[in-house]
Amino acid sequence: MPKHITAGEKIAVAMCKMLSDLHLDLDMVGYYVYRTMPPLMYNRFQEIAHAAEHEKQMHQNKEYMERMHNIGL
């Protein structure tokens, strides 16, 4: 049975695909995000970035704790 993909996961995958172009000028993307979208959308982008940073930290902490457990600390 195929895994159900949530709307959030679909959007995250689409965003990652768009941002994976190494020739993409991220500064210009940021400029247009701010200039062409209402402040609410900018705030939502910020919220996504904060959530991703939190997940990164949690993942790193989990890996660290697993390494410490594996070496007997």
N, CA, C and O atoms as a GROMACS GRO file, in nm:
protein
  292
    1MET      N    1   0.085  -0.117   0.000
    1MET     CA    2   0.000   0.000   0.000
    1MET      C    3   0.090   0.125   0.000
    1MET      O    4   0.179   0.136   0.084
    2PRO      N    5   0.068   0.217  -0.093
    2PRO     CA    6   0.152   0.337  -0.099
    2PRO      C    7   0.131   0.427   0.022
    2PRO      O    8   0.022   0.439   0.077
    3LYS      N    9   0.239   0.489   0.060
    3LYS     CA   10   0.234   0.582   0.173
    3LYS      C   11   0.154   0.705   0.134
    3LYS      O   12   0.169   0.758   0.024
    4HIS      N   13   0.068   0.750   0.224
    4HIS     CA   14  -0.010   0.872   0.200
    4HIS      C   15   0.083   0.993   0.218
    4HIS      O   16   0.150   1.005   0.321
    5ILE      N   17   0.086   1.080   0.119
    5ILE     CA   18   0.169   1.200   0.125
    5ILE      C   19   0.081   1.317   0.164
    5ILE      O   20  -0.021   1.344   0.100
    6THR      N   21   0.120   1.387   0.270
    6THR     CA   22   0.042   1.501   0.317
    6THR      C   23   0.063   1.622   0.227
    6THR      O   24   0.158   1.626   0.149
    7ALA      N   25  -0.026   1.720   0.239
    7ALA     CA   26  -0.013   1.843   0.162
    7ALA      C   27   0.118   1.913   0.197
    7ALA      O   28   0.186   1.966   0.109
    8GLY      N   29   0.154   1.913   0.325
    8GLY     CA   30   0.279   1.975   0.368
    8GLY      C   31   0.400   1.909   0.305
    8GLY      O   32   0.494   1.977   0.265
    9GLU      N   33   0.397   1.776   0.296
    9GLU     CA   34   0.509   1.704   0.236
    9GLU      C   35   0.518   1.733   0.086
    9GLU      O   36   0.628   1.751   0.033
   10LYS      N   37   0.404   1.739   0.018
   10LYS     CA   38   0.403   1.772  -0.125
   10LYS      C   39   0.464   1.909  -0.150
   10LYS      O   40   0.544   1.927  -0.242
   11ILE      N   41   0.427   2.005  -0.068
   11ILE     CA   42   0.479   2.141  -0.083
   11ILE      C   43   0.628   2.144  -0.054
   11ILE      O   44   0.704   2.210  -0.125
   12ALA      N   45   0.670   2.075   0.051
   12ALA     CA   46   0.813   2.071   0.086
   12ALA      C   47   0.895   2.012  -0.028
   12ALA      O   48   1.001   2.064  -0.061
   13VAL      N   49   0.848   1.904  -0.087
   13VAL     CA   50   0.919   1.840  -0.198
   13VAL      C   51   0.925   1.936  -0.317
   13VAL      O   52   1.029   1.950  -0.380
   14ALA      N   53   0.814   2.002  -0.348
   14ALA     CA   54   0.812   2.097  -0.460
   14ALA      C   55   0.908   2.214  -0.435
   14ALA      O   56   0.979   2.256  -0.526
   15MET      N   57   0.909   2.265  -0.313
   15MET     CA   58   1.001   2.375  -0.280
   15MET      C   59   1.146   2.330  -0.295
   15MET      O   60   1.228   2.402  -0.351
   16CYS      N   61   1.176   2.212  -0.245
   16CYS     CA   62   1.314   2.161  -0.255
   16CYS      C   63   1.356   2.142  -0.400
   16CYS      O   64   1.469   2.173  -0.437
   17LYS      N   65   1.265   2.092  -0.483
   17LYS     CA   66   1.297   2.075  -0.624
   17LYS      C   67   1.326   2.210  -0.689
   17LYS      O   68   1.422   2.223  -0.765
   18MET      N   69   1.245   2.310  -0.658
   18MET     CA   70   1.266   2.443  -0.717
   18MET      C   71   1.397   2.504  -0.668
   18MET      O   72   1.468   2.569  -0.746
   19LEU      N   73   1.430   2.485  -0.541
   19LEU     CA   74   1.549   2.545  -0.483
   19LEU      C   75   1.676   2.468  -0.512
   19LEU      O   76   1.785   2.515  -0.480
   20SER      N   77   1.665   2.350  -0.570
   20SER     CA   78   1.783   2.268  -0.596
   20SER      C   79   1.865   2.318  -0.714
   20SER      O   80   1.978   2.273  -0.734
   21ASP      N   81   1.812   2.410  -0.793
   21ASP     CA   82   1.887   2.468  -0.905
   21ASP      C   83   1.997   2.557  -0.849
   21ASP      O   84   1.970   2.663  -0.792
   22LEU      N   85   2.122   2.513  -0.864
   22LEU     CA   86   2.235   2.587  -0.806
   22LEU      C   87   2.262   2.719  -0.877
   22LEU      O   88   2.338   2.801  -0.827
   23HIS      N   89   2.200   2.739  -0.993
   23HIS     CA   90   2.216   2.866  -1.064
   23HIS      C   91   2.111   2.968  -1.020
   23HIS      O   92   2.116   3.084  -1.061
   24LEU      N   93   2.017   2.926  -0.939
   24LEU     CA   94   1.912   3.013  -0.891
   24LEU      C   95   1.970   3.117  -0.795
   24LEU      O   96   2.040   3.083  -0.700
   25ASP      N   97   1.940   3.242  -0.820
   25ASP     CA   98   1.989   3.351  -0.735
   25ASP      C   99   1.895   3.365  -0.615
   25ASP      O  100   1.788   3.426  -0.626
   26LEU      N  101   1.935   3.309  -0.503
   26LEU     CA  102   1.849   3.309  -0.385
   26LEU      C  103   1.825   3.449  -0.332
   26LEU      O  104   1.719   3.476  -0.275
   27ASP      N  105   1.921   3.538  -0.349
   27ASP     CA  106   1.899   3.677  -0.307
   27ASP      C  107   1.785   3.740  -0.385
   27ASP      O  108   1.704   3.814  -0.329
   28MET      N  109   1.779   3.711  -0.514
   28MET     CA  110   1.671   3.767  -0.596
   28MET      C  111   1.536   3.703  -0.560
   28MET      O  112   1.433   3.769  -0.560
   29VAL      N  113   1.540   3.574  -0.531
   29VAL     CA  114   1.416   3.508  -0.488
   29VAL      C  115   1.366   3.576  -0.360
   29VAL      O  116   1.248   3.606  -0.348
   30GLY      N  117   1.456   3.598  -0.265
   30GLY     CA  118   1.417   3.666  -0.142
   30GLY      C  119   1.365   3.806  -0.168
   30GLY      O  120   1.268   3.850  -0.106
   31TYR      N  121   1.429   3.877  -0.260
   31TYR     CA  122   1.385   4.013  -0.296
   31TYR      C  123   1.241   4.010  -0.346
   31TYR      O  124   1.157   4.088  -0.301
   32TYR      N  125   1.212   3.917  -0.440
   32TYR     CA  126   1.078   3.912  -0.496
   32TYR      C  127   0.975   3.858  -0.398
   32TYR      O  128   0.859   3.898  -0.401
   33VAL      N  129   1.016   3.767  -0.312
   33VAL     CA  130   0.923   3.719  -0.209
   33VAL      C  131   0.877   3.837  -0.124
   33VAL      O  132   0.758   3.854  -0.099
   34TYR      N  133   0.973   3.917  -0.081
   34TYR     CA  134   0.939   4.031   0.004
   34TYR      C  135   0.861   4.137  -0.074
   34TYR      O  136   0.764   4.193  -0.021
   35ARG      N  137   0.901   4.165  -0.196
   35ARG     CA  138   0.840   4.274  -0.274
   35ARG      C  139   0.703   4.241  -0.331
   35ARG      O  140   0.619   4.330  -0.344
   36THR      N  141   0.680   4.116  -0.364
   36THR     CA  142   0.556   4.083  -0.436
   36THR      C  143   0.450   4.016  -0.350
   36THR      O  144   0.336   3.999  -0.394
   37MET      N  145   0.484   3.977  -0.231
   37MET     CA  146   0.388   3.907  -0.147
   37MET      C  147   0.352   3.990  -0.026
   37MET      O  148   0.432   4.071   0.021
   38PRO      N  149   0.232   3.970   0.025
   38PRO     CA  150   0.194   4.042   0.147
   38PRO      C  151   0.282   3.998   0.265
   38PRO      O  152   0.340   3.889   0.263
   39PRO      N  153   0.291   4.083   0.366
   39PRO     CA  154   0.375   4.049   0.483
   39PRO      C  155   0.343   3.913   0.545
   39PRO      O  156   0.433   3.847   0.597
   40LEU      N  157   0.219   3.872   0.539
   40LEU     CA  158   0.182   3.742   0.595
   40LEU      C  159   0.260   3.630   0.528
   40LEU      O  160   0.304   3.536   0.596
   41MET      N  161   0.278   3.638   0.397
   41MET     CA  162   0.352   3.532   0.327
   41MET      C  163   0.498   3.532   0.368
   41MET      O  164   0.558   3.426   0.383
   42TYR      N  165   0.557   3.650   0.384
   42TYR     CA  166   0.695   3.657   0.433
   42TYR      C  167   0.705   3.592   0.570
   42TYR      O  168   0.798   3.515   0.596
   43ASN      N  169   0.610   3.622   0.657
   43ASN     CA  170   0.610   3.563   0.792
   43ASN      C  171   0.596   3.411   0.785
   43ASN      O  172   0.656   3.340   0.866
   44ARG      N  173   0.519   3.362   0.690
   44ARG     CA  174   0.503   3.217   0.676
   44ARG      C  175   0.632   3.152   0.627
   44ARG      O  176   0.667   3.042   0.671
   45PHE      N  177   0.704   3.220   0.537
   45PHE     CA  178   0.836   3.170   0.496
   45PHE      C  179   0.929   3.164   0.617
   45PHE      O  180   1.003   3.067   0.633
   46GLN      N  181   0.926   3.265   0.700
   46GLN     CA  182   1.009   3.267   0.821
   46GLN      C  183   0.973   3.149   0.912
   46GLN      O  184   1.061   3.085   0.969
   47GLU      N  185   0.845   3.122   0.926
   47GLU     CA  186   0.799   3.012   1.011
   47GLU      C  187   0.850   2.878   0.958
   47GLU      O  188   0.889   2.791   1.036
   48ILE      N  189   0.848   2.862   0.825
   48ILE     CA  190   0.900   2.739   0.765
   48ILE      C  191   1.048   2.724   0.796
   48ILE      O  192   1.094   2.615   0.831
   49ALA      N  193   1.124   2.833   0.782
   49ALA     CA  194   1.268   2.829   0.810
   49ALA      C  195   1.294   2.794   0.957
   49ALA      O  196   1.384   2.716   0.986
   50HIS      N  197   1.218   2.852   1.047
   50HIS     CA  198   1.235   2.822   1.190
   50HIS      C  199   1.202   2.676   1.220
   50HIS      O  200   1.272   2.610   1.297
   51ALA      N  201   1.095   2.625   1.159
   51ALA     CA  202   1.057   2.485   1.181
   51ALA      C  203   1.164   2.391   1.127
   51ALA      O  204   1.196   2.290   1.190
   52ALA      N  205   1.221   2.423   1.011
   52ALA     CA  206   1.327   2.340   0.954
   52ALA      C  207   1.451   2.342   1.043
   52ALA      O  208   1.514   2.239   1.064
   53GLU      N  209   1.485   2.458   1.096
   53GLU     CA  210   1.601   2.469   1.186
   53GLU      C  211   1.578   2.386   1.312
   53GLU      O  212   1.669   2.319   1.360
   54HIS      N  213   1.457   2.391   1.366
   54HIS     CA  214   1.424   2.313   1.486
   54HIS      C  215   1.439   2.163   1.456
   54HIS      O  216   1.496   2.090   1.536
   55GLU      N  217   1.387   2.119   1.342
   55GLU     CA  218   1.398   1.977   1.306
   55GLU      C  219   1.544   1.937   1.291
   55GLU      O  220   1.582   1.828   1.333
   56LYS      N  221   1.625   2.023   1.231
   56LYS     CA  222   1.767   1.995   1.215
   56LYS      C  223   1.834   1.976   1.351
   56LYS      O  224   1.911   1.882   1.370
   57GLN      N  225   1.805   2.065   1.444
   57GLN     CA  226   1.864   2.056   1.577
   57GLN      C  227   1.818   1.930   1.650
   57GLN      O  228   1.899   1.862   1.714
   58MET      N  229   1.691   1.898   1.639
   58MET     CA  230   1.639   1.778   1.704
   58MET      C  231   1.705   1.652   1.645
   58MET      O  232   1.738   1.559   1.719
   59HIS      N  233   1.723   1.650   1.515
   59HIS     CA  234   1.786   1.536   1.449
   59HIS      C  235   1.931   1.522   1.493
   59HIS      O  236   1.978   1.412   1.522
   60GLN      N  237   2.003   1.635   1.500
   60GLN     CA  238   2.141   1.631   1.544
   60GLN      C  239   2.152   1.586   1.690
   60GLN      O  240   2.242   1.509   1.724
   61ASN      N  241   2.062   1.633   1.774
   61ASN     CA  242   2.063   1.591   1.915
   61ASN      C  243   2.036   1.442   1.928
   61ASN      O  244   2.100   1.374   2.009
   62LYS      N  245   1.942   1.391   1.849
   62LYS     CA  246   1.910   1.248   1.852
   62LYS      C  247   2.030   1.166   1.809
   62LYS      O  248   2.063   1.066   1.873
   63GLU      N  249   2.097   1.208   1.700
   63GLU     CA  250   2.215   1.136   1.654
   63GLU      C  251   2.325   1.139   1.760
   63GLU      O  252   2.392   1.038   1.783
   64TYR      N  253   2.344   1.252   1.826
   64TYR     CA  254   2.446   1.265   1.930
   64TYR      C  255   2.415   1.170   2.046
   64TYR      O  256   2.504   1.100   2.094
   65MET      N  257   2.290   1.169   2.089
   65MET     CA  258   2.252   1.082   2.201
   65MET      C  259   2.270   0.935   2.164
   65MET      O  260   2.313   0.855   2.248
   66GLU      N  261   2.239   0.899   2.041
   66GLU     CA  262   2.258   0.760   1.998
   66GLU      C  263   2.406   0.723   1.997
   66GLU      O  264   2.442   0.612   2.038
   67ARG      N  265   2.492   0.814   1.952
   67ARG     CA  266   2.637   0.786   1.953
   67ARG      C  267   2.687   0.769   2.096
   67ARG      O  268   2.767   0.679   2.123
   68MET      N  269   2.640   0.855   2.187
   68MET     CA  270   2.685   0.844   2.326
   68MET      C  271   2.638   0.712   2.386
   68MET      O  272   2.712   0.647   2.460
   69HIS      N  273   2.516   0.673   2.354
   69HIS     CA  274   2.464   0.546   2.404
   69HIS      C  275   2.546   0.429   2.350
   69HIS      O  276   2.577   0.335   2.423
   70ASN      N  277   2.582   0.436   2.221
   70ASN     CA  278   2.657   0.327   2.157
   70ASN      C  279   2.798   0.313   2.214
   70ASN      O  280   2.853   0.203   2.214
   71ILE      N  281   2.857   0.420   2.263
   71ILE     CA  282   2.992   0.408   2.320
   71ILE      C  283   2.988   0.392   2.472
   71ILE      O  284   3.093   0.390   2.537
   72GLY      N  285   2.868   0.382   2.527
   72GLY     CA  286   2.854   0.353   2.668
   72GLY      C  287   2.854   0.471   2.762
   72GLY      O  288   2.878   0.454   2.882
   73LEU      N  289   2.828   0.589   2.710
   73LEU     CA  290   2.821   0.706   2.798
   73LEU      C  291   2.679   0.738   2.836
   73LEU      O  292   2.654   0.834   2.909
   0.00000   0.00000   0.00000
